[in-house]
Amino acid sequence: MKLPILALLFFLSFTIYGQQQKTYTTEKVWRINYLNPGAELELPTGDYSTFSTELGVGYAGGYSDVTYSGNDLTFIFAPFLDLQQKWFFNINKRIRNNRTVENNSGNFLSARLITRGNTFVEKENRSSDFDFAFGPTWGIQRKYGKNFHLLFDIGPQFFLDTKGNGNFFPVIFQLNLGFDL
């Protein structure tokens, strides 16, 4: 008689505990970024993953094998399209520590592809009007206050242009500040 009662209590304790656990799924978020002005849409692709796309106009360093300026430091000011698949890996830890996971706040690994168009700066010479870079990144994404957004990621990239010129760049980083809508 005691065994069935203990089994029932054991089962009920797991059922009640399971209902108290917070569940998480990623969210659809629109953003406006202002460091490299652009509009971004982040869409859920799973409970712990998203796909983001950003279209804007920004500045970045030029890749030495596809950009020439006459000196060692080159910068590109051009329109861009940034595509990124993110896999968040610390969401449950953030929930356990009572930290926000709102608007997909968390640490992530990603696969990133960015393409840039024709530069607005005439002093830069590029071998092609378009270049592409892709590679893995590690990053953090946070929401602060009502709607302030911070994203930082870093990783190696392979870059190339439409004429086949390309190379490997060991460390590239991205910093986005903006507002979640």
C-alpha positions in Angstrom: 0.0 0.0 0.0 2.9 2.4 0.8 4.6 1.8 -2.5 1.7 2.9 -4.8 1.2 6.0 -2.6 5.0 6.9 -2.8 5.0 6.3 -6.5 2.0 8.6 -6.9 3.6 11.3 -4.8 6.9 11.0 -6.7 5.0 11.3 -10.1 3.0 14.3 -8.9 6.2 16.1 -7.6 7.8 15.8 -11.1 4.5 17.0 -12.8 4.3 20.0 -10.5 8.0 20.8 -10.8 7.8 20.5 -14.6 5.0 23.0 -14.7 7.0 25.5 -12.7 10.0 25.4 -15.1 10.2 28.4 -17.4 10.1 27.5 -21.1 11.9 29.6 -23.7 11.5 30.1 -27.4 13.2 32.7 -29.5 11.3 35.7 -30.6 10.7 37.7 -33.8 12.4 41.1 -33.3 12.7 44.2 -35.5 15.7 46.4 -34.8 17.1 49.7 -36.0 20.9 49.9 -35.6 22.7 53.2 -35.6 26.5 52.5 -35.6 26.2 51.1 -39.1 22.8 52.4 -39.9 20.4 49.6 -40.9 17.2 47.8 -40.3 17.3 44.2 -39.0 14.8 41.5 -38.7 15.5 38.5 -36.4 13.3 35.4 -36.9 13.1 32.3 -34.8 14.3 29.1 -36.5 14.0 26.9 -33.3 13.6 27.2 -29.6 17.3 28.3 -29.2 18.1 29.6 -32.7 17.3 32.6 -34.9 18.1 33.9 -38.4 18.8 37.6 -38.8 19.0 39.7 -41.8 20.1 43.4 -41.9 20.1 45.8 -44.7 21.9 49.1 -44.3 24.7 51.5 -45.1 27.9 51.2 -43.1 31.6 51.5 -42.8 34.1 48.8 -42.3 37.7 48.0 -43.0 38.7 47.1 -46.5 40.1 43.6 -47.3 43.7 44.0 -48.5 43.4 41.6 -51.4 40.4 43.4 -52.9 40.7 47.0 -51.8 43.6 49.4 -52.6 44.0 53.0 -51.2 47.7 53.7 -51.5 48.2 53.3 -47.7 47.9 50.4 -45.2 44.6 51.5 -43.7 41.5 51.2 -45.9 37.9 51.8 -45.0 34.8 51.1 -47.1 31.6 53.1 -46.7 29.0 51.1 -48.7 25.6 49.5 -48.6 25.6 46.0 -47.0 23.4 42.9 -46.5 24.3 40.9 -43.4 22.8 37.4 -42.9 23.4 35.5 -39.7 22.2 32.1 -38.3 22.6 32.2 -34.5 22.5 29.3 -32.1 22.1 30.5 -28.5 23.8 28.3 -25.8 23.3 30.0 -22.4 19.6 30.8 -22.4 18.7 28.3 -19.6 21.6 29.6 -17.4 20.4 33.1 -17.9 16.8 32.1 -16.9 18.2 30.2 -13.8 20.2 33.4 -12.8 17.1 35.6 -13.3 18.7 37.5 -16.2 16.7 38.7 -19.1 16.3 36.6 -22.2 13.9 39.0 -23.7 14.4 39.9 -27.4 16.8 36.9 -27.7 19.3 38.1 -25.1 22.1 35.5 -24.8 25.4 34.2 -26.0 25.5 32.5 -29.4 27.6 30.8 -32.0 26.7 31.8 -35.6 27.4 31.3 -39.3 27.6 34.8 -40.8 27.6 36.1 -44.4 28.0 39.7 -45.3 28.1 41.3 -48.7 29.0 44.9 -49.5 28.1 46.9 -52.6 29.8 49.8 -54.4 31.6 52.2 -52.1 30.5 55.8 -51.6 34.1 56.9 -51.0 35.9 57.6 -54.3 39.5 57.4 -53.0 39.2 53.6 -52.4 39.9 51.4 -55.4 38.3 47.9 -55.3 38.9 45.1 -57.7 35.1 44.6 -57.8 32.0 46.6 -56.8 30.8 43.7 -54.6 32.6 41.6 -52.0 31.5 38.9 -49.7 32.7 37.5 -46.4 31.6 34.5 -44.5 32.6 32.5 -41.4 31.8 31.3 -37.9 31.4 33.8 -35.0 31.0 33.8 -31.2 28.9 36.6 -29.8 26.7 38.2 -27.2 23.4 39.9 -27.7 21.6 41.9 -25.0 18.6 44.0 -24.4 19.0 46.9 -21.9 16.3 49.0 -20.5 13.1 49.3 -22.5 14.5 48.7 -25.9 18.3 49.4 -26.2 20.1 46.6 -28.1 23.8 45.6 -28.0 25.4 42.9 -30.2 29.0 42.0 -30.4 30.5 39.1 -32.2 34.0 38.0 -33.4 35.4 35.2 -35.6 37.5 34.4 -38.6 36.3 35.1 -42.1 37.0 34.1 -45.7 36.4 37.0 -48.1 36.2 37.2 -51.9 34.9 39.5 -54.6 33.0 38.8 -57.8 36.3 38.4 -59.8 37.6 35.6 -57.6 40.1 37.5 -55.5 39.9 36.4 -51.9 41.7 35.4 -48.8 41.3 34.4 -45.2 41.2 37.1 -42.5 41.8 35.7 -39.0 39.8 38.0 -36.8 36.8 40.2 -37.7 34.4 41.7 -35.3 31.0 43.3 -35.4 29.5 45.8 -32.9 25.9 46.9 -33.3 24.0 49.4 -31.1 20.4 50.1 -31.7 16.8 49.8 -30.7 14.4 46.9 -30.6 11.0 47.9 -32.0 
